Amino acid sequence: YGNTTIEAINRFERGYPVNECGGRDEYDNGNGSLMRILPLAFIPSITYDEIESVSGLTHAHPKSKISCVLYIEIAKSMLENNLEIEEHIQRACEKIQKHYEGVEYLEEFRDIFEMDFHVTEGRSYVIKTLEAVLYCLLETENYRDAVLKAVNLGRDTDTVAAITGGLAGIYYGDIPQEWIDDIPQMDYVLGICSDFENFCLKK
């Protein structure tokens, strides 16, 4: 975990209400909440407010919250529609622009809305991370290549690749078996997934 997350945990341990623990400063816009937010896409009735609240446990700045909502919108589009990646992104961006119209920080997502990416490395700043993720998806044609492209951007390789892999896994579903075989405690991981699936079915 990064500094923003440990600071949120420390606030919780000091007695802060759980929904007031996330950092709200400009420098709290790392990609930590974006990295863990994807499971919400599988909850049919999830709302923007709920996505924002889950981000806000650790990353409560509007930029982080909007990034998480946009990422979930793209994921949900992939789960629900048979479209090209570019179309999924466009649909999600249209919804975000409409919902957050007039919000102070929306203009900072302009390159994403216009799909005008200038990605040279994998950065930990949340909006730049999201740009890198979408760039990797648009520039490749399968799960393996998308994830490897994210890794090869350098810098924050693990997080950018994980976030890229989330969408690539939904869209392509072709995770290399040899990669899966190398995951430690795979039965434990599958058990968590099963528990979450059962939770979603009850929602």
C-alpha positions in Angstrom: 0.0 0.0 0.0 1.0 3.6 -0.6 1.3 6.6 1.7 -2.3 7.8 1.1 -3.7 4.4 2.1 -1.6 4.1 5.3 -2.6 7.7 6.3 -6.2 6.7 5.9 -5.7 3.6 8.0 -3.9 5.8 10.7 -6.9 8.1 10.7 -9.3 5.2 11.2 -7.1 3.9 14.1 -7.3 7.4 15.6 -11.1 7.2 15.6 -12.1 9.0 12.4 -15.4 7.7 10.9 -14.6 5.3 8.2 -16.1 7.5 5.4 -13.9 10.4 6.5 -10.5 8.7 6.5 -9.6 9.3 2.8 -7.1 12.0 1.8 -8.7 15.0 0.2 -5.6 17.0 -0.8 -4.3 17.4 -4.4 -1.3 15.2 -3.4 -3.7 12.4 -2.3 -4.5 11.6 -5.9 -2.5 8.4 -6.3 -4.0 5.4 -8.0 -4.6 3.2 -5.0 -8.4 3.4 -5.0 -8.5 2.9 -8.8 -6.5 -0.3 -8.4 -9.0 -1.9 -6.0 -12.4 -0.5 -7.3 -13.1 -3.0 -10.1 -15.2 -5.5 -8.1 -17.9 -2.9 -7.8 -18.6 -3.3 -11.6 -20.1 -6.7 -10.8 -22.7 -5.3 -8.4 -25.8 -4.7 -10.6 -27.3 -1.9 -8.6 -24.1 0.0 -7.8 -24.5 3.8 -7.9 -22.0 6.6 -8.5 -22.3 7.7 -4.9 -21.4 4.3 -3.7 -18.4 4.1 -6.0 -17.3 7.5 -4.8 -17.7 6.4 -1.2 -15.6 3.3 -1.7 -12.8 5.3 -3.3 -13.2 7.8 -0.5 -12.2 5.3 2.1 -8.6 6.1 1.1 -8.7 8.5 -1.8 -11.4 11.1 -1.2 -10.4 13.9 -3.7 -12.9 14.5 -6.5 -10.3 13.5 -9.1 -9.8 10.1 -7.6 -13.6 9.6 -7.2 -14.3 10.6 -10.8 -11.5 8.3 -12.1 -13.0 5.4 -10.2 -16.5 6.1 -11.5 -15.2 6.3 -15.1 -13.3 3.1 -14.8 -16.4 1.3 -13.4 -18.5 2.7 -16.2 -16.1 1.3 -18.8 -16.0 -2.1 -17.0 -19.8 -2.2 -16.8 -20.1 -1.4 -20.5 -17.8 -4.2 -21.3 -19.8 -6.6 -19.2 -23.1 -5.5 -20.7 -22.4 -4.7 -24.4 -20.7 -6.2 -27.3 -18.7 -3.2 -28.6 -15.2 -2.3 -29.6 -13.0 -1.0 -26.8 -13.1 2.6 -28.2 -16.9 2.5 -28.1 -16.9 1.3 -24.5 -14.7 4.2 -23.5 -16.8 6.7 -25.5 -20.0 5.6 -23.9 -18.5 5.8 -20.5 -17.0 9.2 -21.1 -20.3 10.6 -22.3 -22.1 9.4 -19.1 -19.3 10.9 -16.9 -19.4 14.3 -18.7 -23.1 14.5 -18.3 -23.2 13.4 -14.7 -20.3 15.7 -13.6 -21.1 18.6 -15.8 -19.9 21.8 -14.1 -17.7 20.0 -11.6 -14.4 21.9 -11.1 -12.0 19.1 -12.0 -13.7 17.6 -15.0 -11.6 19.6 -17.5 -8.5 17.6 -16.3 -10.0 14.5 -17.9 -10.2 16.2 -21.3 -7.5 14.0 -22.9 -9.4 10.9 -21.9 -12.7 12.2 -23.2 -11.1 13.0 -26.5 -8.9 9.9 -26.4 -5.9 12.1 -27.2 -3.3 10.2 -25.2 0.4 11.3 -24.7 1.6 8.3 -22.7 5.3 7.7 -22.3 5.4 6.1 -18.9 3.2 4.5 -16.2 2.6 7.2 -13.6 1.0 6.8 -10.2 -1.1 10.0 -10.5 -4.7 8.8 -10.8 -5.7 10.5 -14.1 -2.4 9.7 -15.8 -2.7 6.1 -14.7 -6.2 5.9 -16.2 -4.8 7.5 -19.4 -2.1 4.8 -19.5 -4.5 2.0 -19.0 -6.8 3.1 -21.8 -3.8 3.7 -24.1 -2.6 0.2 -23.5 -6.0 -1.3 -24.2 -6.4 0.7 -27.4 -2.9 -0.2 -28.7 -3.2 -4.0 -28.2 -5.5 -6.8 -29.2 -5.3 -9.4 -26.4 -4.9 -9.7 -22.6 -1.2 -10.7 -22.6 -0.1 -7.8 -24.9 -2.2 -5.2 -23.0 -0.7 -6.2 -19.6 2.9 -6.4 -21.0 2.5 -3.0 -22.7 1.5 -1.5 -19.3 4.5 -3.1 -17.6 6.8 -1.9 -20.3 5.8 1.7 -19.8 7.9 1.6 -16.6 7.7 3.4 -13.3 4.5 2.3 -11.5 4.4 -0.9 -13.4 2.5 -3.2 -11.0 -0.4 -0.9 -10.5 -0.9 0.3 -14.0 -0.7 -3.3 -15.2 -3.2 -4.5 -12.6 -5.7 -1.8 -13.6 -5.1 -2.6 -17.3 -5.5 -6.3 -16.6 -8.8 -5.7 -15.0 -10.4 -4.3 -18.1 -8.5 -6.6 -20.5 -9.6 -9.6 -18.5 -13.3 -8.6 -18.8 -13.0 -7.7 -22.5 -10.8 -10.5 -23.8 -11.1 -13.2 -21.1 -7.9 -14.8 -22.4 -5.6 -14.7 -19.4 -2.7 -17.0 -20.2 -3.0 -20.2 -18.3 0.7 -20.2 -17.3 0.2 -16.9 -15.6 -2.8 -18.3 -13.6 -0.8 -21.4 -12.7 1.9 -19.2 -11.1 -0.5 -17.4 -8.7 0.2 -18.5 -5.1 -2.7 -19.9 -3.0 -5.0 -20.0 -6.1 -7.7 -22.0 -4.2 -7.9 -19.2 -1.6 -8.2 -16.6 -4.4 -11.0 -18.5 -6.1 -12.7 -18.9 -2.8 -12.8 -15.1 -2.3 -14.1 -14.7 -5.9 -16.9 -17.3 -5.2 -17.9 -15.5 -2.0 -18.0 -12.2 -3.8 -20.1 -13.7 -6.7 -22.6 -15.0 -4.2 -22.8 -11.6 -2.6 -23.4 -10.0 -6.0 -26.2 -12.5 -6.7 -28.0 -11.4 -3.6 -27.9 -7.7 -4.5 
